[in-house]
Amino acid sequence: MKKTKIIRIILLTFCLIIFFATSASAIIPYTTYTYDVGGWMQVSPTAYVPLEIINSQTILESFNKSSDLIKQKYSSQTELVTKPLDTPTDVFVDDLNHVYIADSGNNRVIGLDDKYNFRLMLSTFTNDQGVPDSLSSPTGVFVTKTEIYVADKDKSRIVIFDKVGNFVDIVPEPASDVMPENSVYKPIALAVDNAGRIYVVSATTNYGVLSLNRDGSFNGFIGPQKVTYNVFQYMWRKFQTAEQIESSERFVATEYNNITIDEDGFIYITTNSINESNVDAAIRSRSKKGDYAPVKKLNPNGSDVMNRNGLWPPSGEIDYLNFATAGFTHVGPSDICDVALGPNGTWSIIDTERSKVFSYDEQGNLLYAFCDEGDQKGNIQKLIGIAYQGTRILLLDGSASSITVYKRTEYGDLVDAAIKNTLDKNYNEAVKYYRGILQRNNNYDSAYVGIGQSLYRNGEYVKAMQYYMDAYETKNYSEAYAAYRKAWIEDNVWVIPLVVIVLIIALVQFFKWANKYNKQQQRIQGKHSFVSEIVYGFHVIFHPFDGFWDIKHEKRGSVRGATFWLCITIMVFVYEGVGQGYLFNPGYNRVSILYHAFSVLLPLLLWATANWCLTTLFEGEGSFKDVYIASCYSLIPLPLIVLPQVILTNFVTMDEAPLLLALVSIAYFWLGLLIFFAMMVIHDYTLGKNILTVIGSVVGVAIIMFVTVLFAGLLTEIYKFVYNIFIELKYRYWS
């Protein structure tokens, strides 16, 4: 009995050891995630998991196991073949899934087959002059269906080999007269199109990508990166001569660092111009404009044609500002150093600072971000290169001199299948995969968009709009709403004319009544009723000179009437925060009544204070009370126009939105005119004097704000000082 019990314990322990060992091996040492509309990280299922690592040892073992033919071919170079990888700089996969590694430190390129076995080595050769030659610090490699192109950096040339490693040709350095002054040709990466044109990234050239012919003749620069300035440089340029500006630009412009090309001849280029040295890096990394983008897609003319239709632009990390507050080591924008093209229009960039991969579809939607910095299997110490090998991804570790191979998971297969079926226009099939994705990851916005597009094509516009809303997809939502609205109008064609006619009649009758009522109140002597003071505002906004004169001298307005219109304006702005249509507020931002109240009240009080203080010194006849009342009555156009504008935002499409924004601009312009005329009337100023005092009042508002901030800072320091003294006394005498 005791023996049986011991055996059971041993078996149970053995099973537990196997279970925990298996679980430990399945643990992924990084988090896969995307970003939501607010720029917050959303954890998603793992799309890629580490499969194996290719390093110097595995390459040496595969060479030792290679055929006698390969060993004989490199018998005179055995010492070089067996050297460990030293400063690898690039990895490339050709159409046969063969892998090529630019081993810069050993002046060679290593070629592996699709199973990562040693296949060839490019190092020494006899050039076209019949002279023994060799590569010198090759940093980039590109392989076509028939040839291997190597960026031979230190010898400033491109060396071409055939697919079995025989020397073919040399593309020499472009003529010196076509290169910018003081620039040195140092090719570090290259790509070749179907016509044989060679596109070269030079380490010291900031005029764009060089386009060369096979014979080395220069076609021109394409896609130059826009010059970047920090705040100091921008201000300093205002005081520079034309010659100084011209000479300084060559030091400010940034270079590209990597390149690849797709089957259609579109060129993908990367740059690490967005980094912590740029003052406005945060703005640029979140901007969908391509001027300063870290990755671009260029057509043959050099124009950026990349789609940036995702929630955030394809620039790598988005939530790095929150990382900074959380104490992460790398807190700036992503430092992009390479790009690779995957299946079905997908592509990926890598952040060398964080050793992360960011994968996107052809529309610029982030599919997933994965990997991390570290020395565990699956993490990368210094990520410097990326390449797709079918469904696999190869990541080059510059510090460990190794390549980690990642295989796609079931979740990754679902994403790829959904994208493929969408591209092939098998929309119903794509929906099945999108639904499968949402079962595993309800934060995957592209799935909502894909299902919404299928519903839209089937005429189910309302359901499609709901799916678009879940993904914060305003463009497609607008199209679906336009189709829904069109169908509704066709069924209810009489409703809109009826509503418009009723509203016009109601407005005309209301203003007729208000005009008649105001004329009746003119004959009343003494104090006016509260209703009279409110209604009089409609006379003021159309007859400012008479209106503001009567407010001051005939007491047609009062503090309570002015405060009423101030409160109405505040309430309208609060309603604007909650009542706007989806296209104007897709994120459903939270509404703070206090914020909206101060956004109206604070500018008004600052204006009234600054204007009264200034006009008191310049013989203004209006008191602070007069300025306050007149300013509040000047606000009336805002609620009159903003309120219907907010209501209309629920019934317009994206293309019609500028018309509503124009209405708001009219409201503010009207407000400005009323305040200007109000100050002119209540202070009894001439036109010229009123212009000067209005400008002075604006300056006064800025001064008051500056002094207030300064005083608040001083009070904070006093509080800290007193608090520290209190704590010191407490510990000294009361502890």
C-alpha positions in Angstrom: 0.0 0.0 0.0 2.8 2.4 1.0 4.7 1.5 -2.2 1.7 2.3 -4.4 1.2 5.6 -2.7 4.9 6.5 -3.3 4.5 5.6 -7.0 1.4 7.8 -7.3 3.2 10.7 -5.7 6.2 10.3 -8.1 3.9 10.1 -11.1 1.9 13.2 -10.0 5.2 15.1 -9.5 6.4 14.0 -12.9 3.1 15.2 -14.6 3.3 18.5 -12.8 6.9 19.0 -14.0 5.9 18.3 -17.6 2.9 20.6 -17.3 4.8 23.5 -15.9 7.7 23.0 -18.4 5.3 23.0 -21.3 3.5 26.0 -20.0 6.8 27.9 -19.5 7.9 27.2 -23.0 4.5 28.5 -24.3 4.8 31.8 -22.5 5.3 34.7 -24.9 7.7 37.3 -23.4 6.0 40.3 -25.1 2.5 41.8 -25.4 0.7 42.1 -28.7 -1.5 45.2 -28.9 -3.2 47.8 -31.0 -4.4 51.4 -30.2 -7.9 52.7 -29.8 -9.3 56.1 -30.9 -8.0 57.8 -27.7 -4.4 56.6 -28.3 -4.6 54.0 -25.5 -3.0 50.6 -25.8 -5.4 47.7 -26.4 -4.1 44.2 -25.7 -4.9 41.8 -28.5 -4.3 38.0 -29.1 -0.8 37.1 -30.1 -0.3 37.2 -33.9 3.2 35.9 -34.1 5.2 33.6 -31.8 9.0 32.9 -31.9 9.8 29.7 -33.7 13.6 29.4 -33.9 16.8 31.5 -33.8 19.4 31.6 -36.6 22.8 32.5 -35.3 26.5 31.9 -36.1 26.4 28.4 -34.5 23.4 27.3 -36.6 24.9 28.6 -39.8 28.2 26.8 -39.0 26.4 23.6 -38.2 24.5 23.8 -41.5 27.7 24.5 -43.4 29.3 21.4 -41.8 26.3 19.4 -42.9 26.2 20.8 -46.4 27.0 18.9 -49.6 30.6 18.2 -50.6 30.0 20.5 -53.7 29.4 23.5 -51.4 32.3 22.6 -49.1 34.6 22.3 -52.1 33.4 25.6 -53.6 34.4 27.4 -50.4 37.4 25.3 -49.4 39.7 28.2 -49.9 37.5 30.4 -47.7 36.7 28.0 -44.9 38.1 30.4 -42.3 35.9 33.2 -43.5 32.8 30.9 -43.8 33.2 29.7 -40.3 33.6 33.1 -38.7 30.7 34.2 -36.4 28.4 36.9 -37.6 29.9 40.3 -36.9 27.8 43.5 -37.1 25.0 42.2 -39.5 23.1 45.1 -40.9 20.4 43.7 -43.2 18.3 40.7 -43.9 16.4 39.9 -47.2 14.2 37.1 -48.4 13.8 36.4 -52.2 11.0 34.9 -54.2 12.2 31.4 -53.4 12.2 32.1 -49.6 16.0 32.1 -49.6 17.5 34.3 -46.8 20.4 36.7 -47.3 22.3 38.4 -44.5 24.6 41.4 -45.0 27.4 40.6 -42.5 29.1 44.0 -42.6 31.8 43.2 -40.0 33.1 40.3 -42.0 32.8 42.0 -45.4 30.5 39.3 -46.7 26.9 38.3 -47.5 25.6 34.9 -46.3 22.9 33.1 -48.3 20.7 30.5 -46.7 18.0 28.3 -48.2 14.4 28.3 -47.2 15.2 25.9 -44.3 18.0 28.2 -43.1 20.8 25.9 -44.3 24.0 27.4 -45.7 23.8 28.0 -49.5 26.4 30.5 -50.6 28.7 33.3 -49.4 29.6 36.5 -51.3 32.9 38.1 -50.4 35.8 37.9 -52.8 35.4 37.9 -56.6 37.2 38.8 -59.8 35.7 42.1 -61.1 35.0 43.1 -64.7 38.6 44.3 -65.1 39.9 40.8 -64.3 41.3 42.0 -61.0 40.7 40.2 -57.7 38.3 42.2 -55.6 36.2 42.0 -52.4 33.3 43.5 -50.6 34.0 46.1 -48.0 31.4 46.6 -45.3 28.3 45.6 -47.3 25.3 47.0 -45.4 22.3 46.3 -47.7 21.2 43.5 -50.0 18.4 43.2 -52.5 17.6 40.1 -54.6 15.5 39.9 -57.8 14.5 36.8 -59.6 17.9 36.5 -61.3 20.4 38.6 -59.5 21.7 39.7 -56.1 22.5 43.4 -55.5 24.8 44.4 -52.7 25.3 47.9 -51.3 29.1 47.9 -50.9 29.2 50.9 -48.6 33.0 51.6 -48.0 33.8 51.2 -51.7 30.8 53.5 -52.7 29.4 51.1 -55.3 26.7 48.5 -56.0 28.0 45.0 -56.7 25.8 42.5 -58.6 26.0 38.7 -58.5 23.9 36.0 -60.0 21.7 33.7 -57.8 24.5 31.2 -57.4 27.1 33.7 -56.3 29.0 34.5 -59.5 30.1 38.1 -60.1 28.1 39.9 -62.8 28.6 43.6 -62.7 29.5 46.7 -60.7 27.3 49.9 -60.6 29.8 52.6 -59.9 29.5 55.8 -58.0 27.4 58.5 -59.8 29.4 61.3 -61.4 30.5 63.9 -58.9 28.8 66.8 -60.7 25.3 65.4 -60.0 25.9 64.9 -56.3 25.2 67.8 -53.9 28.2 69.8 -52.7 30.0 68.4 -49.7 28.1 65.1 -49.9 29.7 61.7 -50.1 28.1 58.7 -51.8 27.8 55.9 -49.2 25.1 53.3 -50.3 23.6 51.6 -47.3 20.4 50.2 -48.8 18.9 49.7 -52.2 15.9 48.4 -54.2 15.5 47.4 -57.8 12.3 47.7 -59.9 11.1 45.5 -62.7 12.7 47.8 -65.3 16.1 47.5 -63.8 16.3 50.9 -62.2 18.2 51.0 -58.9 17.1 53.1 -56.0 19.8 53.8 -53.5 19.8 55.2 -50.0 23.1 57.0 -49.3 24.1 57.5 -45.7 25.3 61.0 -46.2 22.8 62.3 -48.8 19.8 64.2 -47.6 18.3 65.2 -51.0 16.2 62.0 -51.3 16.6 58.6 -52.8 19.1 58.3 -55.7 17.7 56.8 -58.9 20.4 55.1 -61.0 20.5 53.0 -64.2 22.3 49.7 -64.5 25.4 51.5 -66.0 25.5 53.9 -63.0 24.0 56.9 -64.9 22.1 59.2 -62.6 18.3 59.8 -63.2 17.7 62.1 -60.2 16.6 62.3 -56.6 13.1 61.3 -55.7 11.0 61.9 -52.5 13.3 64.3 -50.6 12.4 64.5 -46.9 11.0 67.8 -45.9 13.4 70.0 -43.9 12.6 70.0 -40.1 13.1 72.8 -37.7 12.8 73.1 -34.0 11.3 76.2 -32.4 14.7 78.0 -32.0 15.7 77.2 -35.5 12.4 78.5 -36.9 12.7 81.8 -35.0 16.4 82.2 -35.9 15.6 81.8 -39.6 13.5 85.0 -39.4 16.7 86.9 -38.9 18.9 85.0 -41.4 19.9 86.1 -44.9 18.9 84.0 -47.9 22.5 82.6 -48.1 22.5 81.6 -44.4 19.1 79.9 -44.9 20.3 78.0 -47.9 23.5 76.8 -46.2 21.7 75.8 -43.0 19.1 73.6 -44.7 21.6 71.0 -45.7 22.4 70.5 -42.0 18.7 70.4 -40.9 17.4 68.0 -43.6 17.3 64.4 -42.7 18.3 61.3 -44.6 16.5 58.0 -45.3 17.8 54.9 -43.7 16.2 52.0 -45.5 14.2 51.1 -48.6 12.2 48.4 -50.3 9.9 48.1 -53.3 6.7 46.2 -54.2 5.8 44.4 -57.4 4.0 47.5 -58.8 7.1 49.7 -58.4 6.0 51.6 -55.4 8.9 52.5 -53.1 8.7 52.2 -49.3 11.3 54.3 -47.5 12.0 54.9 -43.8 13.7 57.6 -41.8 14.4 58.2 -38.2 13.9 62.0 -38.5 11.2 61.8 -35.8 13.1 61.5 -32.6 13.5 63.2 -29.2 15.7 66.0 -30.5 12.7 67.5 -32.4 10.6 69.8 -30.2 7.4 69.0 -32.1 8.1 65.3 -32.4 4.8 64.4 -30.7 2.8 66.4 -33.2 4.6 65.0 -36.2 4.4 61.4 -35.1 0.6 61.7 -34.7 0.0 63.6 -37.9 -1.5 61.9 -40.9 0.3 64.3 -43.2 3.2 62.7 -45.0 5.6 65.7 -44.9 7.5 64.4 -41.9 6.3 60.8 -41.8 8.9 58.2 -40.7 7.7 55.8 -43.5 6.5 56.8 -47.0 5.2 55.1 -50.1 6.5 56.8 -53.2 5.3 56.4 -56.7 7.9 56.5 -59.6 7.6 60.3 -59.6 8.6 60.5 -56.0 5.2 61.6 -54.6 4.0 60.1 -51.3 0.9 58.0 -52.0 0.7 56.1 -48.7 -2.8 55.6 -47.3 -3.0 56.8 -43.7 -6.7 56.0 -43.1 -6.3 54.3 -39.7 -7.2 55.8 -36.4 -3.5 56.8 -36.1 -0.8 57.3 -38.7 1.6 54.4 -39.4 4.5 55.9 -37.4 5.0 53.2 -34.7 4.4 53.9 -31.0 1.5 56.2 -30.2 1.1 56.0 -26.4 4.7 56.9 -25.6 3.6 60.0 -23.6 1.9 57.7 -21.1 5.0 55.4 -21.1 7.0 58.4 -19.9 4.8 58.9 -16.9 4.9 55.2 -16.2 8.7 55.2 -15.9 9.6 53.3 -19.2 13.1 53.5 -20.5 12.2 54.6 -24.0 9.7 57.5 -23.9 10.0 59.3 -27.2 8.5 58.6 -30.6 9.5 55.5 -32.5 12.9 55.4 -34.2 11.9 53.6 -37.5 14.8 51.9 -39.3 13.4 49.3 -41.7 10.2 48.3 -43.6 9.2 45.0 -45.0 6.3 44.0 -47.3 4.1 41.1 -46.3 1.3 39.1 -48.0 -2.0 40.7 -49.2 -0.9 44.3 -49.0 0.3 44.1 -45.4 3.6 45.7 -44.4 5.6 46.2 -41.2 8.0 48.7 -39.7 10.4 48.3 -36.8 11.2 50.6 -33.9 14.9 50.1 -33.2 14.7 51.9 -29.8 12.1 49.6 -28.4 12.7 46.5 -30.6 9.1 46.4 -31.6 7.3 45.5 -34.8 4.3 47.4 -36.1 2.2 45.8 -38.8 -0.3 47.6 -41.0 -2.7 46.9 -43.9 -2.7 48.8 -47.2 -5.1 51.4 -45.7 -2.7 52.2 -42.9 -4.7 50.4 -40.1 -2.6 49.0 -37.4 -3.1 45.3 -37.3 -0.9 44.5 -34.3 2.3 45.5 -32.6 4.5 42.9 -31.0 8.0 42.0 -29.8 10.0 43.8 -27.1 13.5 44.5 -25.9 15.2 41.7 -24.0 17.3 38.5 -24.2 14.5 36.0 -23.8 13.6 33.9 -26.9 11.2 36.0 -28.8 12.6 39.3 -27.6 15.3 41.3 -29.4 18.2 43.1 -27.9 18.6 45.6 -30.8 16.2 45.2 -33.6 17.7 46.6 -36.9 16.2 44.5 -39.7 13.0 42.8 -40.8 11.9 40.6 -43.7 8.8 38.4 -44.5 9.3 34.8 -45.5 5.9 33.8 -46.7 3.8 33.9 -43.5 6.8 34.1 -41.3 8.6 37.2 -40.1 12.4 37.3 -39.7 13.8 39.9 -37.2 17.5 40.8 -37.2 19.1 41.4 -33.8 22.1 43.7 -34.2 23.4 43.1 -30.7 23.1 39.3 -30.6 24.0 39.0 -34.3 21.2 36.6 -34.8 17.8 36.3 -36.6 14.7 35.2 -34.8 12.1 33.5 -36.9 8.4 34.1 -36.0 5.5 32.0 -37.2 1.9 33.3 -37.5 -0.7 32.1 -35.1 -4.3 31.1 -35.7 -5.3 34.7 -34.8 -2.8 36.0 -37.3 -4.2 33.6 -39.9 -7.7 34.9 -39.3 -6.5 38.5 -39.8 -4.7 37.6 -43.1 -7.6 35.6 -44.4 -10.0 38.5 -43.7 -7.7 40.9 -45.5 -7.2 38.5 -48.5 -10.9 37.9 -49.0 -11.6 41.6 -48.8 -9.0 42.3 -51.5 -10.4 39.5 -53.6 -13.9 41.0 -53.1 -15.2 37.9 -51.4 -17.0 40.0 -48.9 -19.4 37.5 -47.4 -16.4 35.1 -46.8 -14.4 38.0 -45.3 -17.2 38.7 -42.8 -16.9 35.1 -41.5 -13.3 35.7 -40.7 -14.0 39.2 -39.2 -16.5 37.7 -36.9 -14.0 35.1 -35.9 -11.5 37.8 -35.1 -14.0 39.7 -33.0 -14.7 36.5 -31.0 -11.0 36.6 -30.0 -10.4 40.4 -30.0 -13.3 42.8 -29.7 -10.9 45.8 -30.0 -10.0 45.0 -33.6 -11.4 48.0 -35.5 -10.8 46.7 -39.0 -13.2 43.8 -38.3 -16.0 46.2 -37.4 -15.2 48.2 -40.6 -15.2 45.0 -42.7 -18.5 43.8 -41.4 -19.9 47.3 -41.8 -18.9 47.4 -45.5 -20.6 44.1 -46.1 -23.8 45.3 -44.5 -23.5 48.6 -46.5 -23.3 46.6 -49.8 -26.4 44.7 -48.8 -28.3 47.9 -48.2 -28.4 47.5 -44.4 -27.3 51.0 -43.8 -28.4 51.4 -40.1 -26.6 48.3 -39.0 -23.5 49.3 -41.0 -23.5 52.7 -39.3 -23.5 51.0 -35.9 -20.4 48.9 -36.9 -18.7 51.9 -38.2 -19.4 53.8 -34.9 -17.8 50.9 -33.0 -14.6 51.4 -35.0 -14.8 55.2 -35.0 -14.8 55.1 -38.8 -16.2 58.4 -39.8 -15.6 58.3 -43.6 -17.6 55.0 -44.2 -20.2 56.1 -41.6 -20.8 59.3 -43.6 -21.3 57.2 -46.8 -23.7 54.8 -45.1 -25.6 57.7 -43.5 -25.8 59.5 -46.9 -27.3 56.3 -48.4 -29.7 55.9 -45.5 -30.8 59.6 -45.6 -31.4 59.4 -49.4 -33.6 56.3 -49.0 -35.5 58.0 -46.1 -36.0 61.2 -48.1 -37.3 59.2 -51.1 -39.9 57.6 -48.8 -40.8 60.9 -47.0 -40.2 63.5 -49.7 -42.9 65.8 -48.3 -41.4 66.1 -44.7 -38.4 68.3 -45.4 -40.2 71.1 -47.3 -42.9 71.1 -44.7 -40.4 71.4 -41.8 -38.4 74.1 -43.6 -41.6 76.1 -44.4 -42.8 75.8 -40.8 -39.4 76.9 -39.4 -39.2 79.9 -41.7 -42.8 81.0 -40.8 -42.1 80.6 -37.1 -38.9 82.6 -37.3 -40.5 85.4 -39.3 -43.4 85.6 -36.9 -41.2 85.5 -33.9 -39.0 88.4 -35.1 -42.1 90.4 -36.1 -43.5 89.9 -32.6 -40.1 90.9 -31.0 -39.9 94.0 -33.2 -43.4 95.0 -32.3 -42.9 94.3 -28.6 -39.7 96.3 -28.5 -41.4 99.3 -30.1 -44.2 99.1 -27.5 -41.6 99.1 -24.7 -40.0 102.2 -26.0 -43.0 104.2 -24.8 -42.7 102.9 -21.3 -41.0 105.2 -18.9 -39.0 104.0 -15.9 -37.9 100.5 -15.1 -38.5 97.8 -17.7 -39.5 94.2 -17.0 -37.2 91.3 -17.2 -38.9 89.9 -20.3 -38.5 93.3 -22.0 -34.8 93.3 -21.2 -34.4 89.9 -22.7 -36.4 90.5 -25.9 -34.5 93.8 -26.4 -31.4 91.8 -27.2 -33.0 90.9 -30.6 -33.1 94.6 -31.4 -29.5 95.2 -30.3 -27.9 92.6 -32.6 -29.6 94.1 -35.7 -29.3 97.8 -34.7 -26.1 97.9 -32.6 -25.7 101.7 -32.5 -29.2 102.5 -31.4 -29.4 99.4 -29.3 -26.3 99.9 -27.2 -27.1 103.6 -26.8 -30.5 102.8 -25.4 -29.0 100.1 -23.1 -26.8 102.7 -21.5 -28.8 105.8 -21.6 -32.4 104.5 -21.7 -31.8 101.6 -19.3 -33.3 99.1 -21.8 -30.8 96.5 -20.6 -29.7 95.5 -17.2 -27.2 93.2 -15.4 -29.9 90.5 -15.0 -30.8 90.6 -18.7 -27.2 90.5 -19.6 -26.5 87.6 -17.2 -29.5 85.7 -18.7 -28.0 85.8 -22.2 -24.6 84.8 -20.7 -26.2 81.8 -19.1 -28.0 80.9 -22.3 -24.7 81.0 -24.2 -23.1 78.7 -21.6 -26.0 76.2 -21.8 -25.8 76.2 -25.6 -22.1 75.4 -25.4 -22.8 72.6 -22.9 -25.4 71.2 -25.2 -22.8 71.4 -28.1 -20.7 68.9 -26.2 -23.4 66.3 -25.9 -25.7 67.1 -28.8 -23.3 67.1 -31.7 -23.7 64.4 -34.4 -21.4 61.4 -34.5 -19.3 62.9 -37.4 -18.5 65.9 -35.3 -17.8 64.0 -32.1 -16.9 60.4 -32.9 -15.1 59.9 -29.6 -18.0 61.0 -27.5 -15.8 63.2 -25.3 -17.0 63.8 -21.8 -18.7 67.1 -21.2 -17.7 69.2 -18.2 -20.3 71.9 -17.4 -17.6 73.7 -15.4 -15.3 73.7 -18.4 -17.9 75.1 -20.8 -19.0 77.7 -18.2 -15.4 79.0 -17.8 -14.8 78.8 -21.5 -17.4 81.6 -21.9 -17.3 83.3 -18.6 -13.6 83.7 -18.2 -12.8 85.4 -21.6 -15.8 87.7 -21.1 -14.7 88.8 -17.6 -11.1 89.2 -18.7 -12.2 91.4 -21.6 -14.5 93.5 -19.5 -11.8 94.0 -16.9 -9.1 94.9 -19.4 -11.3 97.2 -21.4 -12.6 99.1 -18.3 -9.1 99.5 -16.9 -7.8 100.8 -20.2 -10.7 103.1 -21.1 -10.7 104.6 -17.6 -7.3 106.0 -18.4 -8.4 107.2 -21.9 -11.5 109.1 -21.0 -14.0 106.3 -21.6 -17.5 107.1 -20.4 -18.5 103.5 -19.8 -18.3 101.9 -16.3 -17.4 98.2 -15.7 -21.1 97.5 -15.4 -21.7 99.1 -18.8 -18.9 97.0 -20.4 -20.2 93.8 -18.8 -23.8 94.4 -20.0 -22.8 95.4 -23.5 -20.4 92.4 -23.8 -23.1 89.9 -22.7 -25.7 91.3 -25.1 -23.1 90.9 -27.8 -23.0 87.2 -27.2 -26.6 86.7 -28.5 -25.5 85.6 -32.0 -23.6 82.7 -30.6 -26.6 80.8 -29.1 -28.8 81.9 -32.0 -26.5 80.3 -34.6 -24.6 77.6 -32.6 -27.8 75.9 -31.3 -29.3 75.2 -34.8 -25.8 74.3 -36.0 -25.4 71.7 -33.3 -28.9 70.2 -34.2 -28.0 70.1 -37.9 -24.7 68.2 -37.2 -27.0 65.2 -36.7 -28.3 65.4 -40.2 -25.3 66.2 -42.4 -22.6 64.1 -44.0 -18.9 64.7 -43.9 -18.8 66.6 -47.2 -21.5 69.0 -45.9 -19.7 69.6 -42.5 -17.7 72.7 -43.8 -21.0 74.6 -44.4 -21.9 74.2 -40.7 -18.4 75.3 -39.7 -18.9 78.4 -41.8 -22.0 79.2 -39.8 -20.0 79.2 -36.6 -17.5 81.5 -38.2 -20.3 83.9 -39.1 -21.4 83.8 -35.5 -18.0 84.7 -34.1 -17.5 87.4 -36.7 -20.9 88.9 -35.8 -19.9 88.8 -32.1 -16.7 90.6 -32.8 -18.5 93.4 -34.7 -21.1 93.8 -31.9 -18.4 94.1 -29.2 -16.5 96.6 -31.3 -19.5 98.8 -31.9 -20.6 98.4 -28.2 -17.4 99.7 -26.9 -17.5 102.6 -29.4 -21.0 103.6 -28.2 -20.7 103.2 -24.5 -17.3 105.0 -24.3 -18.3 107.6 -26.9 -15.1 107.0 -28.9 -14.3 107.9 -32.4 -13.5 105.1 -34.8 -9.8 105.5 -34.6 -9.7 105.7 -30.9 -11.9 102.7 -30.5 -9.6 100.6 -32.7 -6.7 101.5 -30.5 -8.5 100.8 -27.2 -9.8 97.4 -28.6 -6.2 96.4 -29.5 -5.0 97.6 -26.2 -7.7 95.6 -24.4 -6.6 92.4 -26.1 -3.0 93.1 -25.0 -4.4 93.8 -21.5 -6.1 90.4 -21.4 -2.8 88.8 -22.2 -1.1 90.8 -19.5 -3.7 89.9 -16.9 -3.4 86.2 -17.8 0.4 86.4 -17.5 0.3 88.1 -14.1 -2.3 85.6 -12.9 -0.2 82.6 -13.8 2.9 84.3 -12.3 1.0 85.0 -9.0 -0.4 81.5 -8.9 3.1 80.1 -9.3 4.3 82.4 -6.5 1.5 81.3 -4.2 2.4 77.7 -4.9 6.0 78.3 -3.9 4.9 80.1 -0.7 2.6 77.2 0.1 5.5 74.7 -0.4 7.8 76.7 1.7 5.3 77.0 4.6 4.4 73.4 4.3 8.1 72.3 4.4 8.6 74.4 7.5 5.6 72.9 9.2 6.8 69.3 8.4 10.3 70.2 9.7 8.9 71.6 13.0 6.6 68.6 13.3 9.4 66.1 13.1 11.7 68.2 15.3 9.4 69.1 18.2 6.3 67.0 18.0 7.7 63.6 17.1 
